[in-house]
Amino acid sequence: MTGEQASARCLVLGYDRSEGSRAAARWALEQLHPDGRLVIVHAGRPLHAPPSPLTSPQERTQLGRAIVDELLLEGDDRMRDLDLAVEILDEDPVNALIDAAARHQADAIVIGSKAHSRLHRAIGIVTDELLSRSPVPVIAVPLAVA
């Protein structure tokens, strides 16, 4: 891959403040630094459930902004070298990530991975849904890698 091709790379990162998503952010940064494009997506709704009746869309958006701001403030300084976009969406994570990947013509979607209970696997997890529906590659970064 030439330097020009590498600089054109774009990754969409699903970020929810979990250790897995922090590992995915570190991995994406390693892949894209110094000239790539990173689109950080925080989705405020759960995958297969309605949004919490205890919060409004505005409150979920404010919380999402705070979560991403924390990443940007406490994260690796190399993130400032990237072409960076942030999307805080009141959608489920699968639709939010797939839509962002399409809008930004991303090369891949990057998410953190973690072990799930049998119940979570039975009702569906974000990784499985993305793998079955995403038009671009999905990279699930385990904690041990980053």
N, C-alpha and C positions, 0 to 999 in steps of 0.2 A: 504494500500500500504506500503510495507516495505521500509526502507531507500535505499536499493539497487535499487528497482524499481523506486523510486523517482529520484535518481541520473541519471537514464538512460533516463529520459524524455527529449524530444526535441521539441521545438516550433520554427516555422518559423514566423518571424515578418515582415509584410509589413510596410516599413517606408518611408514616404515622407515629413517629417518635419511639417506636419499639427498637430494641437492640438489633433486631433483624434488619429493620429499615436503615438504621445507622450504618450497619455493615454494608448494606447495598449502596448507600451514599458514598462510602469510602471506596468501594470497588469501582463505581461509576466514575468517580473523580480520577482514579488511577488510569482508567481506560481513555478518558477524554482530555486530560491535562496535557498541554496548556491551551489548546485552541478549539476544543469541541463545544458542543451546545448541550446543556443539561436543562431539561424541563422537569421541575419538581412539582408533583401533583399530590395534593392532600384531599382525600374524599371524606366528606363529613357524615355519610350514611353507612350503616352496616350493609353487608352483601345481600342477605335474604330476609331482611326484616324492615319494617317501617322505621323512619327516624324516631328518635326518642321524643315522646310527647312533652318531656320536661325541658326541651330546648327548642328555640326557634331557629329558622335557617340563618338569621343574622348572628345568633350566638354561636352556632356551629362554624360559621365563616370566621368570626373573631377568634375562636379557639384554634382553627386551622392556621390562621395568620400567625398567631403566637407560637404555634408549634414549629412552623417553617422559619420564622424569625429566629427562634432559639437555635436551630440548625445553622443558620447563616452566621449568627454571632459567635457560636461556640465551635463551629466547624473549621475545617482546614482552610488556611489562608489561600491556598491554591484555587479554591472555588471562585475567588474574585477574578481569576484569569479567564474563566469560561464565559461564553455567551450563555447567560442564565435567564430562565423564565420560570415564573411561579404561578401555579393555578390552584386556587382554593375553590373546590366545587362541592355543592350540596347534592351529590350523587353517590351511588354505590361505587366502590373502588374499581370494579371490573369495567363498567361503562366509562367511568372517568378516565381510566388509563388508556383504554382502546381509543376513545375519542381524541384524547390528547396526542396519542401516537399518530393518528391520522392527520390531525390539524398541523402538526409540526413535522410531518414526514420523517418520523423517527426510524432509526435503524433497529431498535429493540426497546422493550420495556424491561426495567430492572426493578426487582422487588427483593425484600429479605425473605428468608425461609426459616421456619421453625417447626418443631414437632407439634402435631395436632392430636387431640383425643379422637377416639372412634366417633364420638358424637359430631365433632366438627367435620370429620371426613364424610360422615353420612349426610349432613345437610349441605355440604359443599364449602370449599375454601377458595379464597381468591386465586391462589396459584393454579388449582385445577380448572377453574372457570377461565382464567386467562389462557392456559394452554389449549383449551378446546375452542376458544373464540377469537383469539388475537390473530390479526393478519400479519403481524411482525413477530420475530423471535421473542421469547420471554426468558429472561435470565433470573433465576432464583439463587441468590447469594447466601450460602450458609454462613453462620457466625464464624466458623473456624477459618474461613478464607480471608476475611478482611482484617 
